Amino acid sequence: MVGCQRGFIPYFKVVPEVLAIRCVIHRHHLVANSLSERLHRSLQLVITAVNRIKSRPLNDRLFRQLCEENGEDFHHLLLHTVVRWLSKGACLSWFYNHFATVLEFFKEDYASLCENLKTFEGDIAYMADLYVKFNEMNLRIQGDELNLTKAKSVISAFVSKPLFYKYNLSREELYNFPNLCEVRNKGQISEEDIEVYWRHLESLHQDFIEWFQDILSLEVPDWITNPFSGVENAEVQLQEELLELQVNEELKPKFKLGYRTFWLQRGISRLYPRLWPIVRKPLISFPSSYLVERGFSVVANEEEKQSANCKSGRSDTSAD
């Protein structure tokens, strides 16, 4: 395994010229599992409800019919999976958006579950809001243009947000949690509930710092993202080349397209041999398995097409 503590990466780090970073995508999924006992119990209620609807075709059909009667836009409940936070986040958002319909569905045959869901509606709303934010962050650290510099920027901002949310929640300002705000407006949120949520955010902040320590501790010189800002903050042995770069009028137009395009233009590595080795690591290193996963998806789709074509060919032969 390539784990950062006991796998391949710690052995790889003994080579100082090599930069080794674990994939940044889905790390926060692992942090997600460290819910408080109460929030974990509330999440299990959602999982139980979803699985009871989806486990039997009859329940699924009845629930779909109930959605239609209530004028709901989305009829199919996403089946929860423990592995992926994206699935969990989508499931929670859907679940809370259809919360009234879910309660109506369970009120006769599963009265106890219905009452528990009502009791912990605030928890479900809070987690639905929070998971949406995680999914948004996860999407930002995907794509072909991702590099270590961008990843650190996105993750640094995200790691600081739980404390910002905690500060607002501790003052009972729920602007950042629209679903939770809706529950509060119905008079179903107490001060004790709010304390549970901001304490969870406080814990979440510490967990994120631990899990993303390698990214957060990564030093990216300011002149990489803004090479025309001055040379005084650069190391002495780099200042001369950086000054030469700043007065090169042929290079400046490319900077309008972004620092990544600027540094990757032809001739940079040859013209500025001292700057390039420093730029290369954070710029070219890809801190995500996104491209690999996308490549596997392409291969899998191609295999499915070939398999379908083979089956079609055999069917035609049999017909002849």
Buried (B, 14 or more C-beta within 10 A) or exposed (E): EEEBEEEEBEEEEEEEEEBBBBBBBBBBBEBBEEBBEEBEEBBEBBBBBBBBBBEEEEBBEBBBEBBEEEEBEEBEBBEBEEEBBBBBBBBBBBBBBBBEBBBBBBBEEBEEBBEBBEEBBBBBBBBBBBBBBBBEBBEBBBEEEBBBBBBBBBBEEBBEBBBEBBEBBBEEEBEBBEBBBBBBEEEBBEEEBBEBBBBBBBBBBBBBEEBBEBBBEBEBBEBBBEBBEBBEEBEEEBBEBBEEBBEEEEBBEBBEEEBBEBBBBEEBBEBBEEBBEBBBBBBEBBBBBBEEEEEEEEEEEEEEEEEEEEEEEEEEEEEE
